[in-house]
C-alpha cells in the first residue's frame, strides 16, 4: 500500500502515529497539547516509556505525565515542530480530532 492510500484510510504509519490514535486528544492550542490515556493510569512503566519516546524528539520542549489522571501534556514551539514532517502530520491529526480548542 502506498502512503497516500494509507493516509486516506487513516491507517497509522509509525509508532508515533499509532500512539496518538490510541489516546484521547483533550485540548490543543499551537504549542500545547493535552492527551489522556486510561492505560497510563497507575502504569509507571508506560509513563517511563511515554516520557522516553516523546522526550527523544528535540522538537518537543516539555512532556509532563500523570499516572494518577492518565494525562500527558506536550509543549513545543510550533514552527520548530512543523519542520519535522512526521510531527507535522501528527499535529495535523491532533487539530482535526481534538475534543476542544
Residue pairs with C-beta under 8 A, 6 or more apart in sequence:
1 11
3 13
6 13
7 13
12 18
12 21
14 86
15 53
16 53
16 86
16 87
16 90
17 86
17 89
17 90
17 93
19 53
20 35
20 90
20 93
20 94
21 93
22 37
22 39
23 35
23 36
23 37
23 72
24 35
24 36
24 37
24 99
25 33
25 34
25 35
25 94
25 97
25 98
25 99
26 34
26 35
26 36
26 71
26 98
26 99
26 100
27 33
27 34
27 98
27 99
27 100
27 101
28 34
28 94
28 95
28 98
28 101
29 101
30 78
31 75
31 76
31 77
31 78
32 73
32 74
32 75
32 76
33 73
33 74
33 91
33 94
34 71
34 72
34 73
34 74
35 71
35 72
35 73
35 74
36 69
36 70
36 71
36 72
37 46
37 70
37 72
38 70
39 46
39 70
40 46
40 47
40 50
40 65
40 66
40 67
40 70
40 71
40 72
41 67
41 68
41 69
41 70
42 67
43 67
44 67
47 65
47 67
50 63
50 65
50 72
51 63
51 65
54 60
54 63
54 72
54 74
55 63
57 84
57 87
59 76
59 77
59 80
59 81
59 83
59 84
59 87
60 74
60 75
60 76
60 81
60 87
61 75
61 76
61 77
62 73
62 74
62 75
62 76
63 72
63 73
63 74
63 75
64 71
64 72
64 73
64 75
65 71
65 72
65 73
66 72
78 91
81 87
81 88
81 91
82 88
82 91
